[in-house]
Every structure is written in C-alpha cells, then in structure tokens.
Amino acid sequence: MSNGPLSRFKVVDLTRVRSGPTCVRQLADWGADVIQIEAPEGMEGTDGGFGGERHGPDFQNLHRNKRSLTLDLKSKDGIEILKNLVADADVVVENFRPDVKRRLGIDYEALSAINPRLVYGSISGFGQDGPYAKRPGFDQIAQGMGGLMSITGLPGQGPVRVGIPIADLTAGIFCAMGILIALLEREESGEGQWVQSSLLEAQIAMLDFQAARWLVSGEVPKQAGNDHPTGIPTGVFKTRDGLMNLAATGKAIFTRFCEATGALHILNNPDYATGPSRSANRVALNREIGDVLITRTTAEWIKLLNEAGVPSGPINNIDEVFADEQVQHLGIARPVSHPTVGDIRLVGQAVRLSRTPSQIRTAAREKGEDSEAILKELGYDDAHISALRQRRVI
C-alpha cells in the first residue's frame, strides 16, 4: 500500500482529536505504513474525537493515507492484538492523558519491553509529569497559558485566540520531528526511545522572538494588532478599493517604499529617519502612509511595490487563497478520490523533496476497513477473526 521515503516504517496510531493525528499525518504522507486504531462501532466514546463526521472535510484531511483497525483496548484480547502489532512496529504515537495509558498497560515502559527498538511518541496538554500532568489539554487553553492570546488582537481589545488550533498543530509537528530524529538515532544505537511534546511547550516555543524579548531583555510584549511589534512600518492599510498588507521595515525597504510611492515627504521627515524613531512615531507614520495608499487600488499598489522590492500583498479569504495563481502553481491543494465522497482536494505538505515527494495516496478509510487484512498479517486465521468480531473486540 505504501511507498515513499518512510515506507519501511510501520506506525501504530493511537491518537485522537488533532495534535496526534497531525503528527501521524506527517509520517503517513511520506509513505509510512500507518495503522489507525479505532474503537469498534457502537462502543461508548467512539463518536467524535477524530475530526468530525467521517466523510467531512476535517476527518478526510487529518486521516488520509492510513489503514483502519478497530480494536477494543479495554479488553484483554484487544490489548493482546495491540502488543502483537507493537512487536513488529517502528513507532507508536499516542495522546492519552498520562494516567490513561498506564492504566491500560500501553505506556512506554510496557511497550518498549516488548520491542526495545520502538520509538514511542507522546503528546499531552502540559507534559507527562509535573503539577498539571493530569489536566485535560485543549488548544485554546494552551494558547492562553502559553501567552499567545495576550499578544494577539488590537491594543486594549483583550485577549484573542488565533484562528487555527496552533498549539495542537505545532505540538503534532514537533512530535513528528522528534520521532524522525529518534529513528535516525536508532540507526546508530539500535534502540528506540520516548519522544514527548505538549501543547503548552509547543505554544511557548512558537512565541519565538516574543518570548526572547522577555527572557533576554525583560520586556513584556503587548498586543500590537496588525502592526508588527518591532518592525515598523508593517501592517494593514486601506486602499481605494479595500485593504492590503505592507512590510516596509528596515532602512533600505522603507526608502524604496517612499521612492516608489512618491512619498518623499515621509522619507525626508526626521521623525521617521531611524528604526527607533519610526517606532516612537508609529501612529503618525501609519497615518501618513495611509494617506498615500488610499489613492490607488490594492492590485495597483501590490504590482508597483513588489516590482520595487517592497513586500506587500492582498488579504485573502480562504477561497481567494486557493484561486491565487502562485498557490495553484505550488499545487498545495492535492487531489484524492474517495469511494463515497468522490473526487476531493486536501491540504498538502508545506515542504518539498526533489526525489521523494509526499503523496496523498488514499482518502481516509472507513472504520475498520482494514481490520481483517491487518489481523491476517499478524497470523490470525478466519475463525479467530470471526470470534473476535462476535466478542466485539474488533
């Protein structure tokens, strides 16, 4: 079923919601043989938690390129099947709360005893230990605790969440990166290890220079709205027919902006002569730039400014994003065919490899569609599989 640079690796996917499936999607898109474990039909708690309705956009985007095995992990037989899978697997990924996996007996210590080469990836809300370890994690909670909401939005507006589950997504991507590093290290040591990420850690890491402003300089960043907090002038400006983004920070680009727009009065104003002075006089500078940009359309300014080497661009709705000629050239909207939904497009990877590109080989499978095939790979015969079905283990 799989091909690609990771096709030699078998991944057991125990994840739910978004951070875990995001991690596993990184591996699946590069060819890993991913076996997604789902609870059998009708069991309590089996609906939701996987990205909405099975044939809906979120589920299809999260769970492509996987095989589906239904398994009751609360049963002895279900745990036995899982351990049989793990014995021959390269990677397990889970995002249970720390106490849950220990109670089920599928924590790192238990599974690495079966397979010492196992790379075990865990994503939690706040870490595997510590005072918050048992708390349930949720993206917006991490955005708030990790400081992001305090610097997002307009000054004085109050805290604002980012429009995507950025803590979930980045925790998943960081975990995938850690798993790949562990697989590389295993080539030297022959041993697996435990890879851990959390929503809180990922969110703090994504603060990047905003966190460094506090850690290095003792400066507490505040909301700056659409203005860049340190690079001025950068922001959203009105044009004759709408809005646009402009980034004219730094002496060279600021000079090019003023020359290209004919705004020499701005360039020659001593209040705007240096970076610190432009920052101190941000409000007045933005007002004068606004008076210039309101005179032409967004498209006219974007063409003129980019030709002059000044970064600028439109502010697109999502449909406009995928209609953009550069986005279409990049081909990040990737086609796949689903037997029920039909031909659809999903969001591809944001990194390219020249010889071994990522692929969306299959749409998300139906629940348990691959159960029989996977169990036969483990040596179970038809009679045994039928008995497992009757007992609702699978």
Salt bridges, closest charged atoms under 4 A:
ASP13 OD2 - LYS66 NZ 2.83
ASP29 OD2 - ARG64 NH2 2.56
ASP33 OD2 - ARG67 NH2 3.03
GLU38 OE2 - ARG54 NH2 2.57
ASP58 OD2 - ARG18 NH2 2.66
ASP77 OD2 - ARG391 NH2 2.54
ASP88 OD2 - LYS10 NZ 3.46
ASP90 OD1 - ARG186 NH2 2.82
GLU94 OE2 - LYS101 NZ 3.16
ASP99 OD1 - ARG97 NE 3.84
ASP99 OD2 - ARG103 NH1 3.94
GLU187 OE2 - ARG8 NH2 3.68
GLU219 OE2 - ARG213 NH2 2.41
ASP227 OD2 - ARG282 NH1 3.52
GLU288 OE1 - HIS265 NE2 3.80
GLU307 OE2 - LYS303 NZ 2.89
GLU366 OE2 - HIS55 NE2 2.72
GLU366 OE2 - HIS338 NE2 3.71
GLU369 OE2 - ARG365 NH2 3.86
ASP370 OD1 - ARG365 NH2 2.56
GLU372 OE2 - LYS376 NZ 3.21
GLU377 OE2 - ARG67 NH1 2.83
ASP382 OD1 - LYS376 NZ 2.95
